[in-house]
Amino acid sequence: MKGINGEKKYTYSGSGVDVLRNDEFTDYIKNVVKIPEWAVKEPTGYATILNFTNPPIVLTADGVGSKLLLHIEHNRWDDAAQDLIAMNYNDIVCVGGVPKAFVDYLGVNHIDKQHYEFIEALVKKLTEYEMALVAGETAEIPSIYSDKDWDVAGFCVGVLQRRMPVETISYGDIIVGLSASGFHSNGWSLIRKILKEEKIRIEDLDFDLLKGTRIYSEVTNVFELVKGIAHVTGGGILRALKRILKDKGWHISIKLPDYMRWVLNYVEIEEAMKTFNMGYGMILVVSKEHLEKVIEHVQGEIIGVVSTNTEIVVE
């Protein structure tokens, strides 16, 4: 398929990732797992609240995904560490938790210098956000990992400060967008396919493609003022909005940053909306009475309103 300028148009599923298949597997897991009474049912699914402590704790796990392959290729350890932390930290924030402790799993062919450098970057970044690496596992598995490839996963524990009252979101509430630092850590199988097929060198781009995912630590200061928080990750901005608004609609206006304008040369806008963050890495839903104070604290911008139907304007 060709775009208006003759470029090829790529899809996420065409790069080997099927979001619907992932959702089906997630639904299967939910059906076979019996949630104990000490686990709070959190409707957005970003993290799990466990109430067997006082205050309750919040738990989640995530990784960097195939973006790690580019970090490895370009020795971007600080950005890889920030990606790993952010994908967990931001999910904890979405349910009203303050991240505290971090655990990592490193799967490698053999331990090498780059793994020392990555761990050094990870510990440094965690310290910057008042977190600590308290445990972990490093596994040398040459039968699984090739000589150059490896993977890392993170597990984050936080303290619940205030459960987000997403059930109180009403029509007319304001949607606030917090800018992203780039593509963050989602959609990279598609991005990598574009780079390969179009023979693009990331050094030749006008923006830093591998910049680490923004960590939205400032949002912990407005927990008492917001009704819902969405971390824009897998499934793009559309899925993020659905996670907090459920059956409600939204009118939003999106201002595209440079990296999104670049990728739209190769991806249809509909595909981008369900794959990428479109320029906003976190979304807050706020009542009008608290709007001014929230924007002041988080440096966000009004991008829309909760509505009975859905309309999206792309600028």
N, C-alpha and C positions, 0 to 999 in steps of 0.2 A: 504494500500500500504506500502511496506517495503523498507527501504533504504539499502545501501550497507552493513551497519553494523547490519541490522535487525531491526532498529528503525522504529517506525511508522512515516509516513509523513503526516503532517497536512496542511490545507489550510485556508486562511482567510475567504473564503465563508463558510467553514465548521464550523467556530467559530461563524457564525451568521452575518457576515458583508459582504455585496455585494457591491463592489466598483462600478460596472457597474450600479447597481440600484441607487446608490447615484448620479452618473454622469447623469443618465436620469432625475432624479428629479431636478438637477441643471440646465440642459438644459430647462426643463419645466419652471422653474422660470424665466430664461432669456427670454423665449418667451412671457410670460405674463406680464413682467415688461417693462414699457416704460422708457428708460433712458432719463432724462432731459438734456437740452443743457449745463447745468453747471457741469455735470459729464463727466469727460474725459474717453473715452473708452480705457482702459488699457488692452492690449492683453494677458498678462500672467494670469490675474485674481487673483493675490495675494492680492491686496488691491484696493480701489477706490479713485481716485483723484477728488476732488471737487474744481472747479476753481471760486467759488463765493467770494473768499478772495484773498488778495495779500500779501504774496505768497499763492498759493493754499494749501489746507490741504489734508491729506491722512487719510483714515478711514478703519478699519477692525475689525473683531470679530472672536474669536475662544475660544476653551476650552481645558481642559486637557484630556478628553475622559476617557475610562475605566481604564487607569493607575491610576486615582484618587482613585479607590477602593483599590489598593495596598498601596498608600500613606496613606489612612485612616487606613488600617490594621496595618501599621508599623509606624504610627505617623511621617511621613516624610514631615513636613509642609514647610520647606525651599525649598525642591525639588519640591513640589507641586506648590508653589508660583512661582518658577523659570520656571516651565513648562508652567504655565498660561501666564506669561509675554512673554516668548520666542516665543510661538506660534503666538502671535500677533506682537511682536516687529520685528521678522525676516520677517514677511510678509510685514510690512511697509517698511522695508529696501529694499525689492525686487523691489519696484517701485520707489526708489530714495527718500524716505522720512526719516526724523529723528523723531523718536517717542518722544512725549512730555507728553501727558495726558492719564490717564487710568481710566476706569469705570468698576466696577464688578457687577455681578449678582450672588447671593448666594441663592440656593434653598435648604431648610432643613426641616426635620421633626420638630425639635425644636432647638433653639439656645443653644449651649453647649460650654464647655470650649475649645474644639478643634477648634471651629470657631473663637474664640478670638485669638488662637495661629496661625491659618492660616492667619488672617488679619494682625497680627503683622509681620509675615514673609513676606507677600505681600508688605506692606508698606516699610519695610527694603530693600527688593530687588529692588523695584522701585526707591528708593533713590540712590542705588548703580549705577543705569543706568540713572540718571538724569531725572527721570520721577516722576509724582505725581498722587496719587489716588484722583481724583477731585469730584467723585460722585459714586453712586452705589445703589443697591437694595438688601435687604435681605428679603426673603419671607419664612415664616413658613407655610408649606403646608403638614400636616400629612396625608392628603388623597392621596397625590401623592408619597411622600418619606417615606420609611420605617424608623424605629427607628435609624438604624445605617448608612443608606445611605444618601448622599447628593451630590449636583453637583454645579459646579461653571463655569461661563463663563466670558470672558474678552472682553472689547471693547477698542480699542486703537486709539488715534488721533495723527498724526504727521504733520510736516511741510515739504512740498515738497522742496527738495534741487535741484534735477535734475531728470527729467523723464528719465528712462532707454531707450536708443535708440535700442531696440531689433531688429527693422527692418533693422538696419545696420550690423547685424551679417553676416559674410561672410565665405565661405569655406576657411579653413586654419587658422581661428581664434583658439586661444588656450583655452582649458577648464581647469579651475583651481578648485580643490576640497579643501574644508575646512573641517577638521576632525570633526566628531560628538562626543558628550560626551557619547553616548550610543544609545539606540533605540529611544531616544527623546520621542515624545508623539503620535506615530503612530504604528498601528499593535498590540495594546495591548489586544484586544479580542483574537487574535491568541496566543500571548505569555501567557496569563492567562490560556488558554485552555491547552497549553503544560505543564505549571506548575501543573495544576490540574490532568490531565490524567497521567502524568509521575511521579506524587507525588514528585516534586522537591521543596525543600526549598530554597528560595532565599539566605538565610544565607550561604548555602553550595556552592554557585557559586564562581568562582575565580575572579569575577568582580562585581562592584556595579550596579545591575540591575536597581535600581530606581533613579540613578543619574539624576539630572535635565537637561533639554534641554539646550544646549549651546546657549548663546545669542551673536550674531555676531555684536556687536557694532562697532568693528574696521572697518567693511565694509563701514560705513558712511564716512570714510576718503578717499575712493578711488572711489567715485561716478563719478568723472570727468574722470576716467581712464578706466571704464568698459563699455561694451555694453549690458550686460544682467546679471541678478542675479536670481537664483532659490533657493528657500527654499525647501529642500527635506522633504515633508510631506506625506499626503495621496496619495497612488498610487506608493510610493517608488521612487527610483532614476530614473526609466524609465519615469514616468509621469513628474517628475521635468524637465528632459532634453527636453521632448516634449513641455512643456509649454513655453520654451524660444527659442528652435530651430525650432519649427513648423514642416515643411516638410523636413528640412535638416536632415542629418544623423550625426553620431559621431563615432569616434574610441576612446574608453577609456580602461584604464587598472585599475582595482580595487584591492587594497591591503586590504584584510579582517582583521579587528580587532578581538580581542578575543570574543566579544559578538556575532559577526556575525558567527564566526566559531562554536560557541555553538549552535545557533539556526538552523544552517544547518544540525545538527544531526537529526532534526525533520521536516525540511521544504525543499522541493526541491529548487534548485537554481533559477529556473524560477519563482517560487512562491515568493521567497525572493526578487527578483529584482523588482517585482511590488507591494511589500508591505513595505519593509524596506529601510533605507537610505544606507545600504551597507557600512557604515563607513564614509559617507560624508553628513554633515547636510546642507551645502550650497555650491552652484556651481556658479562660475563666468565665463563669457565668455569675453576674453580679446584679443585685437589685439597684434601682436608680439612686436610692438614698445613700448607698455606700460607694457609688461609682467613682467619684472624685478622689476619695481617699485611697482606693485600691490602685487607680492609675498612677497616683503620686508615688506609691510605694514600689510598684513593679515596672514602671516605665512602659506600660502597655498602651495599646491603642484600641479604640472602639472599632470593631469590624462588623457588628451587626446586632440583631435583636432576635429573641425567641418569638416564633410566630406560629400561626395555625397551618401555614403551608411553607414550602421551601423555595427560595430564590437565591441564586448565586451570581454575583457580578464579578468578573475578572478584569482588573484594570491593567 
